Amino acid sequence: MSCSTPMKSTRQYFRKKMTPNCFDIMSSSTTDLSSSLSIPIIPSSSMNTHHTGGHITCVIIGDSGVGKSSLVVSYTTNDFPTQYVPTAFDNYSVDVSVGTRLVHIDICDTGGKEQFSSLHGLCIPYSDVILLCFSVVNRQSFDNAITYWLSRARRSNAKIPIILVGTQMDLRSDLKTLLTLDQQKLKPVTEKEARVCAQKIHACTYIECSALTEKNLKIAFDTAVLTALEFCDANTTLPLPPTSTVPLIEHKEQTNNKEQKHRRTHSTKTWRKLVSGCIGV
């Protein structure tokens, strides 16, 4: 599917939309929620069909402190946040090109604490893909991801595609972290263990990444985009790439303090694998 209108600019800036205080949001009306959170509050009969013009919503859930916000900030600004600030709800937007199609992505970063549960109920039902996050060096967050968070996501929207994401993979080799875990008689969650879990919970795939080193970071979000398009735009067949290497997901030129620019590409083999439905785990 091609973009219906030509792009007006070759430069797209990432935008962070700050929201009101979470307690004010939860006590406001549905109309106010729609305008303040930029969430498409739509009839249930139209759920997951609102992106026919190339608009998808990705919601990130998981325990507090596992690095959800760091993933989004690092991905959208190429800069790792050095200070931890608990999140209630943040919304990030970006335009990317998938083949010849222009896709607008809303990334909803949700808080991991119980007091923000009302916000999760607003986001998840209208999302197109969920990144279910846990820290590979925090086994409790892993257990919570596959029990509490998975259950919450399925209750809100049983058909939503879920990608299991292991964060902070760089800490697997961090001596201080390993010593702390050893003192508690704990070990990091292994990649094999997480992949087996992803199969059991019927997640589309498992990806582990690091916001600090950015390893697999772009793969995680690119996979989310392609998974959402495949599941929520099933009647549209994406054009196959004519050559062995094509710019499948091309992010509009982005800037930050370092004026870094990135283009994301996938090989034909990877492209076919990603859009074939669920990636094999």
C-alpha positions in Angstrom: 0.0 0.0 0.0 1.5 3.3 -1.0 1.2 6.6 0.7 -1.9 8.5 -0.4 -0.2 11.8 -0.3 3.4 12.8 -0.9 5.5 13.7 2.1 5.7 17.4 2.7 9.1 17.3 4.2 12.2 15.1 4.1 12.9 15.9 7.8 10.7 14.4 10.6 11.4 15.4 14.2 10.5 13.0 17.0 8.0 14.7 19.3 7.4 13.9 23.0 3.9 14.9 24.1 3.8 15.5 27.9 0.5 14.6 29.6 -1.2 16.1 32.7 -0.7 14.7 36.1 -1.9 11.1 36.1 -4.3 11.6 39.0 -6.0 14.5 37.1 -6.3 12.3 34.1 -7.9 9.4 35.9 -10.5 11.6 37.4 -11.3 13.4 34.1 -14.1 12.6 31.6 -13.7 10.4 28.6 -13.6 13.4 26.3 -10.8 15.0 28.3 -8.9 11.7 28.3 -9.0 11.5 24.5 -7.6 15.0 24.1 -5.0 14.9 26.8 -3.6 11.5 26.1 -3.8 11.6 22.3 -5.4 8.1 22.5 -8.0 7.3 19.8 -11.1 6.8 22.0 -13.3 5.0 19.4 -16.3 2.7 19.3 -15.4 -1.0 20.0 -16.8 -2.0 16.6 -14.0 0.1 15.0 -11.2 -1.1 17.2 -7.9 -1.8 15.4 -9.2 -0.4 12.1 -8.3 3.2 12.7 -4.9 3.0 11.1 -6.0 2.4 7.5 -4.2 5.5 6.4 -1.0 4.2 8.0 -1.4 4.9 11.7 -0.5 2.3 14.4 -0.3 2.5 18.2 2.4 0.6 20.1 1.9 0.2 23.9 4.8 -0.7 26.2 3.9 -2.4 29.5 5.9 -4.1 32.3 7.1 -3.6 35.8 8.4 -0.2 37.0 12.2 0.1 36.7 12.8 -2.4 33.9 13.8 0.3 31.5 10.7 0.8 29.4 11.2 4.6 29.2 14.9 4.2 28.5 14.0 2.0 25.5 11.8 4.7 24.0 14.0 7.7 24.8 17.1 5.9 23.4 15.3 4.8 20.3 13.8 8.2 19.5 16.6 10.5 20.6 19.7 8.3 20.3 20.6 9.4 23.8 20.4 7.2 26.9 18.7 8.8 29.9 21.0 8.9 32.9 18.4 9.7 35.5 15.5 7.5 36.4 12.1 9.2 36.6 9.1 7.0 37.2 6.6 7.3 34.4 2.8 7.6 34.6 2.2 8.0 30.9 4.3 9.4 28.0 3.4 9.5 24.3 5.9 9.6 21.5 5.2 10.0 17.8 7.2 9.3 14.7 6.7 8.7 11.0 8.5 5.9 9.2 8.4 4.5 5.7 7.6 0.8 5.2 8.4 0.0 1.6 6.5 2.7 -0.2 4.0 3.2 2.7 4.2 6.1 5.2 3.3 4.9 8.6 2.6 7.1 11.7 3.5 5.5 15.0 2.3 6.4 18.4 4.5 4.8 21.1 2.7 4.8 24.5 5.1 4.4 27.5 3.0 3.4 30.5 3.9 3.4 34.2 4.5 0.0 35.9 2.9 0.8 39.2 -0.5 -0.4 40.3 -1.8 3.2 40.8 -1.5 3.7 37.1 -3.7 0.7 36.2 -6.5 2.9 35.0 -4.2 4.3 32.3 -3.4 0.8 31.1 -7.1 0.2 30.6 -7.3 3.3 28.3 -4.3 2.3 26.2 -4.3 -1.4 25.7 -7.8 -1.9 24.1 -7.0 0.5 21.3 -3.4 -0.6 20.6 -2.2 -2.5 17.6 0.8 -4.2 19.2 2.2 -4.5 22.7 5.8 -4.7 23.8 5.7 -6.8 27.0 8.9 -5.9 28.8 10.9 -7.4 31.7 14.6 -7.0 32.7 16.8 -10.0 32.0 18.5 -9.3 35.4 15.3 -9.1 37.4 13.6 -12.4 37.6 10.6 -11.0 39.5 9.9 -8.7 36.6 10.0 -11.7 34.3 7.5 -13.6 36.4 5.3 -10.6 36.6 5.4 -10.1 32.8 4.1 -13.6 32.1 1.5 -13.5 34.8 0.1 -10.1 35.8 1.0 -8.1 32.7 0.1 -10.7 30.2 -3.2 -11.4 31.9 -4.0 -7.7 32.0 -3.2 -7.3 28.3 -5.3 -10.3 27.3 -8.3 -9.1 29.3 -8.2 -5.8 27.6 -7.7 -7.1 24.1 -7.5 -10.9 23.6 -6.4 -10.6 19.9 -3.6 -8.0 20.3 -0.2 -9.2 19.1 2.3 -9.3 21.9 6.1 -9.2 21.5 8.1 -10.3 24.6 11.0 -8.0 25.2 13.9 -8.6 27.5 15.6 -5.3 28.5 18.9 -4.4 30.1 20.7 -7.2 28.3 24.0 -5.4 28.8 23.8 -6.0 32.5 24.2 -9.8 32.0 27.9 -9.1 31.9 28.0 -6.4 34.5 30.1 -7.7 37.4 28.3 -5.6 40.1 24.9 -6.8 38.9 26.0 -10.4 38.8 27.5 -10.2 42.4 24.2 -8.7 43.6 22.2 -11.5 42.1 24.6 -14.1 43.4 24.2 -12.7 47.0 20.4 -13.2 46.5 21.0 -16.7 45.0 19.5 -15.6 41.8 20.6 -15.7 38.1 19.7 -13.6 35.1 16.9 -14.8 32.8 18.6 -16.7 29.9 17.6 -16.1 26.3 16.6 -19.7 25.9 14.4 -19.5 28.9 12.7 -16.4 27.6 12.2 -17.9 24.1 10.5 -21.0 25.6 8.3 -18.7 27.6 7.4 -16.7 24.5 6.2 -19.8 22.8 4.1 -20.9 25.8 2.3 -17.5 26.1 1.8 -17.4 22.3 3.8 -14.2 21.9 4.8 -13.3 18.3 8.5 -13.5 19.2 11.1 -12.7 21.8 13.7 -10.0 21.4 16.2 -8.9 24.0 17.9 -5.5 23.7 19.8 -2.8 25.5 18.8 0.9 25.7 22.4 1.7 26.8 24.3 0.1 23.9 21.2 0.2 21.5 21.9 -3.5 20.6 18.7 -4.9 19.0 16.9 -1.7 19.9 15.9 -0.8 16.4 15.0 -4.4 15.6 12.6 -4.5 18.5 10.6 -1.4 17.3 10.9 -2.3 13.6 9.5 -5.7 14.5 6.6 -4.1 16.4 5.8 -1.9 13.4 5.7 -4.9 10.9 3.8 -7.1 13.3 1.1 -4.4 13.8 0.8 -3.9 10.1 0.5 -7.6 9.5 -2.1 -8.3 12.2 -4.2 -5.1 11.9 -4.0 -4.5 8.1 -4.5 -8.2 7.1 -6.4 -7.2 3.9 -3.4 -5.2 2.6 -0.5 -7.1 0.9 2.8 -5.2 1.4 4.9 -5.1 -1.8 7.8 -7.5 -1.9 11.2 -5.8 -2.2 12.6 -6.1 -5.8 16.3 -6.4 -4.6 18.1 -8.4 -1.9 18.6 -5.3 0.3 16.0 -2.5 0.4 15.2 0.3 2.9 12.2 -1.5 4.4 11.7 0.8 7.4 13.1 4.2 6.7 12.9 6.6 9.6 12.7 10.3 8.5 15.8 12.2 9.3 15.9 12.7 13.0 18.0 15.1 15.1 19.1 15.3 18.7 21.9 17.1 20.5 24.5 15.2 18.5 22.7 15.6 15.2 22.8 11.9 14.6 21.0 10.3 11.6 19.9 6.8 11.1 18.4 4.7 8.3 16.9 1.3 9.2 17.2 -1.5 6.5 16.3 -5.1 6.4 17.4 -7.9 4.0 14.8 -9.6 1.8 15.1 -12.7 4.0 14.4 -10.7 7.2 11.6 -8.8 5.5 9.8 -11.9 4.5 10.3 -13.4 7.9 9.0 -10.3 9.8 5.8 -9.8 7.6 4.9 -13.5 7.4 2.8 -13.2 10.6 4.4 -14.1 13.8 8.2 -14.5 13.9 9.2 -18.0 15.0 10.6 -18.1 18.4 
